[in-house]
Amino acid sequence: MFFDLLGYEDSKYPIKINFDLLETNVINIFILIIILIYLGRQFLGSILINRQNRVIASIRESEERLEKSTIRLNEAKNQLNSAQIIINQIKEEAKNTAGKVKESILKQGKTDIERLLLNTKNYIYNTELQIQKQIKQQIAALALQKVQSKLKDELDNNIQQKIIDQSIAMLTIRNK
């Protein structure tokens, strides 16, 4: 009616609003909305409270898991730091041990070399002594052979008898 007065009826899309409350069921809709709000508030409120409680419980559970995870992470970091310290100590001990072993091997090597040199010198000295002894024996043998051959050539029986007599005389003088 109101829009009829404004001249909207002639337009291409006529818009009509009915202001009769009984005819349009506005009161019924309003009552229905109030009932829905009143009853729905309790129903929706309990659903929302339940949902809120579940969300809060999930958040608390997540926070607890986060705390536990943080604690485990810190423990793992501490264990890693401890392991790094132990690894560094083992490396340092290995270096020290390697140095000591190296020094020991060098000392042992020097001792072995000195012993080998001493043994070699002793062997050379003993060999020289043996060679000198053999040379002296050969020289003595050769000298005796030469003397014997000269004596055979130069001594006759008379000279041999005179030497024997002189040797006996000297022995008797010594014995007295």
DRENDO-1510 file (C-alpha; in Angstrom, 1 decimal, always signed):
<recs>
REC; n; res; u; v; w
REC; 1; MET; +0.0; +0.0; +0.0 .
REC; 2; PHE; +2.6; +2.5; +0.9 .
REC; 3; PHE; +4.6; +1.6; -2.1 .
REC; 4; ASP; +1.5; +1.8; -4.2 .
REC; 5; LEU; +1.3; +5.4; -3.3 .
REC; 6; LEU; +4.9; +6.0; -4.3 .
REC; 7; GLY; +4.2; +4.7; -7.8 .
REC; 8; TYR; +6.3; +1.6; -7.7 .
REC; 9; GLU; +3.5; -0.5; -9.0 .
REC; 10; ASP; +4.0; +0.7; -12.5 .
REC; 11; SER; +7.6; -0.2; -12.5 .
REC; 12; LYS; +9.1; -3.2; -14.1 .
REC; 13; TYR; +9.7; -5.0; -10.8 .
REC; 14; PRO; +6.9; -4.1; -8.4 .
REC; 15; ILE; +8.0; -4.3; -4.8 .
REC; 16; LYS; +5.3; -4.6; -2.3 .
REC; 17; ILE; +5.6; -4.8; +1.4 .
REC; 18; ASN; +2.8; -6.0; +3.5 .
REC; 19; PHE; +2.5; -4.2; +6.8 .
REC; 20; ASP; -0.3; -6.3; +8.2 .
REC; 21; LEU; +1.2; -8.1; +11.1 .
REC; 22; LEU; -1.3; -10.8; +11.3 .
REC; 23; GLU; -1.2; -11.5; +7.7 .
REC; 24; THR; +2.6; -11.7; +7.4 .
REC; 25; ASN; +3.1; -13.9; +10.6 .
REC; 26; VAL; +5.8; -11.5; +11.8 .
REC; 27; ILE; +4.6; -12.1; +15.4 .
REC; 28; ASN; +4.9; -15.8; +14.9 .
REC; 29; ILE; +8.4; -15.5; +13.5 .
REC; 30; PHE; +9.4; -13.1; +16.3 .
REC; 31; ILE; +8.1; -15.6; +18.9 .
REC; 32; LEU; +9.9; -18.4; +17.1 .
REC; 33; ILE; +13.1; -16.4; +17.1 .
REC; 34; ILE; +12.7; -15.7; +20.9 .
REC; 35; ILE; +12.0; -19.3; +21.6 .
REC; 36; LEU; +15.0; -20.3; +19.5 .
REC; 37; ILE; +17.2; -17.8; +21.3 .
REC; 38; TYR; +16.0; -18.8; +24.7 .
REC; 39; LEU; +16.2; -22.6; +24.1 .
REC; 40; GLY; +19.1; -22.4; +21.7 .
REC; 41; ARG; +21.1; -20.3; +24.1 .
REC; 42; GLN; +21.2; -23.1; +26.6 .
REC; 43; PHE; +21.7; -25.7; +23.9 .
REC; 44; LEU; +24.3; -23.7; +22.0 .
REC; 45; GLY; +25.9; -22.5; +25.2 .
REC; 46; SER; +26.4; -26.0; +26.4 .
REC; 47; ILE; +27.8; -27.0; +23.0 .
REC; 48; LEU; +30.1; -24.0; +23.0 .
REC; 49; ILE; +31.1; -24.7; +26.6 .
REC; 50; ASN; +31.9; -28.3; +25.8 .
REC; 51; ARG; +33.8; -27.2; +22.7 .
REC; 52; GLN; +35.7; -24.6; +24.8 .
REC; 53; ASN; +36.5; -27.2; +27.4 .
REC; 54; ARG; +37.8; -29.6; +24.7 .
REC; 55; VAL; +39.9; -26.8; +23.2 .
REC; 56; ILE; +41.2; -25.8; +26.6 .
REC; 57; ALA; +42.0; -29.5; +27.4 .
REC; 58; SER; +43.7; -29.9; +24.0 .
REC; 59; ILE; +45.7; -26.7; +24.6 .
REC; 60; ARG; +46.7; -28.0; +28.1 .
REC; 61; GLU; +47.6; -31.4; +26.7 .
REC; 62; SER; +49.6; -29.7; +23.9 .
REC; 63; GLU; +51.4; -27.5; +26.5 .
REC; 64; GLU; +52.2; -30.6; +28.6 .
REC; 65; ARG; +53.6; -32.4; +25.6 .
REC; 66; LEU; +55.5; -29.2; +24.7 .
REC; 67; GLU; +56.9; -29.1; +28.3 .
REC; 68; LYS; +57.8; -32.8; +28.1 .
REC; 69; SER; +59.3; -32.4; +24.7 .
REC; 70; THR; +61.3; -29.4; +25.9 .
REC; 71; ILE; +62.5; -31.4; +28.9 .
REC; 72; ARG; +63.6; -34.3; +26.6 .
REC; 73; LEU; +65.2; -31.8; +24.2 .
REC; 74; ASN; +67.2; -30.3; +27.1 .
REC; 75; GLU; +68.2; -33.7; +28.3 .
REC; 76; ALA; +69.2; -34.7; +24.8 .
REC; 77; LYS; +71.2; -31.5; +24.5 .
REC; 78; ASN; +72.9; -32.2; +27.9 .
REC; 79; GLN; +73.7; -35.7; +26.8 .
REC; 80; LEU; +75.1; -34.4; +23.5 .
REC; 81; ASN; +77.2; -31.9; +25.4 .
REC; 82; SER; +78.4; -34.7; +27.7 .
REC; 83; ALA; +79.1; -36.9; +24.8 .
REC; 84; GLN; +81.1; -34.0; +23.1 .
REC; 85; ILE; +83.1; -33.5; +26.3 .
REC; 86; ILE; +83.8; -37.3; +26.5 .
REC; 87; ILE; +84.7; -37.4; +22.8 .
REC; 88; ASN; +87.1; -34.4; +23.3 .
REC; 89; GLN; +88.6; -36.1; +26.3 .
REC; 90; ILE; +89.1; -39.4; +24.4 .
REC; 91; LYS; +90.7; -37.4; +21.5 .
REC; 92; GLU; +93.0; -35.7; +23.9 .
REC; 93; GLU; +93.9; -39.0; +25.6 .
REC; 94; ALA; +94.5; -40.6; +22.3 .
REC; 95; LYS; +96.8; -37.7; +21.3 .
REC; 96; ASN; +98.7; -38.1; +24.6 .
REC; 97; THR; +98.9; -41.8; +24.3 .
REC; 98; ALA; +100.0; -41.6; +20.7 .
REC; 99; GLY; +102.7; -39.1; +21.8 .
REC; 100; LYS; +103.9; -41.4; +24.6 .
REC; 101; VAL; +103.9; -44.4; +22.3 .
REC; 102; LYS; +105.8; -42.5; +19.7 .
REC; 103; GLU; +108.4; -41.4; +22.3 .
REC; 104; SER; +108.6; -44.9; +23.7 .
REC; 105; ILE; +109.1; -46.3; +20.2 .
REC; 106; LEU; +111.8; -43.7; +19.4 .
REC; 107; LYS; +113.6; -44.4; +22.7 .
REC; 108; GLN; +113.4; -48.2; +22.1 .
REC; 109; GLY; +114.6; -47.6; +18.5 .
REC; 110; LYS; +117.6; -45.6; +19.8 .
REC; 111; THR; +118.3; -48.2; +22.4 .
REC; 112; ASP; +118.1; -50.9; +19.7 .
REC; 113; ILE; +120.4; -49.0; +17.4 .
REC; 114; GLU; +122.9; -48.4; +20.2 .
REC; 115; ARG; +122.8; -52.1; +21.0 .
REC; 116; LEU; +123.2; -53.1; +17.4 .
REC; 117; LEU; +126.2; -50.6; +17.0 .
REC; 118; LEU; +127.8; -52.0; +20.2 .
REC; 119; ASN; +127.2; -55.6; +19.0 .
REC; 120; THR; +128.6; -54.7; +15.6 .
REC; 121; LYS; +131.7; -53.0; +17.1 .
REC; 122; ASN; +132.2; -56.0; +19.4 .
REC; 123; TYR; +131.8; -58.4; +16.4 .
REC; 124; ILE; +134.3; -56.3; +14.4 .
REC; 125; TYR; +136.7; -56.1; +17.3 .
REC; 126; ASN; +136.5; -59.9; +17.9 .
REC; 127; THR; +136.9; -60.6; +14.2 .
REC; 128; GLU; +140.0; -58.3; +14.1 .
REC; 129; LEU; +141.4; -60.2; +17.1 .
REC; 130; GLN; +140.8; -63.5; +15.4 .
REC; 131; ILE; +142.3; -62.3; +12.2 .
REC; 132; GLN; +145.3; -60.9; +14.0 .
REC; 133; LYS; +145.7; -64.2; +15.9 .
REC; 134; GLN; +145.4; -66.2; +12.6 .
REC; 135; ILE; +147.9; -63.9; +11.0 .
REC; 136; LYS; +150.3; -64.2; +13.9 .
REC; 137; GLN; +149.9; -68.0; +13.8 .
REC; 138; GLN; +150.5; -68.1; +10.1 .
REC; 139; ILE; +153.5; -65.8; +10.5 .
REC; 140; ALA; +154.9; -67.9; +13.3 .
REC; 141; ALA; +154.3; -71.1; +11.3 .
REC; 142; LEU; +156.0; -69.6; +8.3 .
REC; 143; ALA; +158.9; -68.3; +10.4 .
REC; 144; LEU; +159.2; -71.7; +12.0 .
REC; 145; GLN; +159.2; -73.3; +8.6 .
REC; 146; LYS; +161.8; -70.9; +7.3 .
REC; 147; VAL; +164.0; -71.4; +10.4 .
REC; 148; GLN; +163.6; -75.1; +10.1 .
REC; 149; SER; +164.6; -75.1; +6.5 .
REC; 150; LYS; +167.6; -72.8; +7.3 .
REC; 151; LEU; +168.6; -74.9; +10.2 .
REC; 152; LYS; +168.5; -78.0; +8.1 .
REC; 153; ASP; +170.6; -76.4; +5.5 .
REC; 154; GLU; +173.1; -74.7; +7.8 .
REC; 155; LEU; +173.3; -77.0; +10.8 .
REC; 156; ASP; +175.3; -80.1; +10.7 .
REC; 157; ASN; +175.5; -82.6; +13.5 .
REC; 158; ASN; +178.4; -80.9; +15.3 .
REC; 159; ILE; +176.7; -77.6; +15.6 .
REC; 160; GLN; +173.5; -79.3; +16.7 .
REC; 161; GLN; +175.5; -81.1; +19.4 .
REC; 162; LYS; +177.0; -77.9; +20.7 .
REC; 163; ILE; +173.6; -76.1; +20.9 .
REC; 164; ILE; +172.1; -79.0; +22.8 .
REC; 165; ASP; +175.0; -79.0; +25.2 .
REC; 166; GLN; +174.7; -75.3; +25.8 .
REC; 167; SER; +171.0; -75.6; +26.4 .
REC; 168; ILE; +171.6; -78.3; +28.9 .
REC; 169; ALA; +174.2; -76.3; +30.6 .
REC; 170; MET; +171.9; -73.3; +30.9 .
REC; 171; LEU; +169.1; -75.4; +32.3 .
REC; 172; THR; +171.4; -76.9; +35.0 .
REC; 173; ILE; +172.5; -73.4; +36.0 .
REC; 174; ARG; +169.0; -72.2; +36.3 .
REC; 175; ASN; +167.9; -75.2; +38.4 .
REC; 176; LYS; +170.6; -74.6; +40.9 .
</recs>
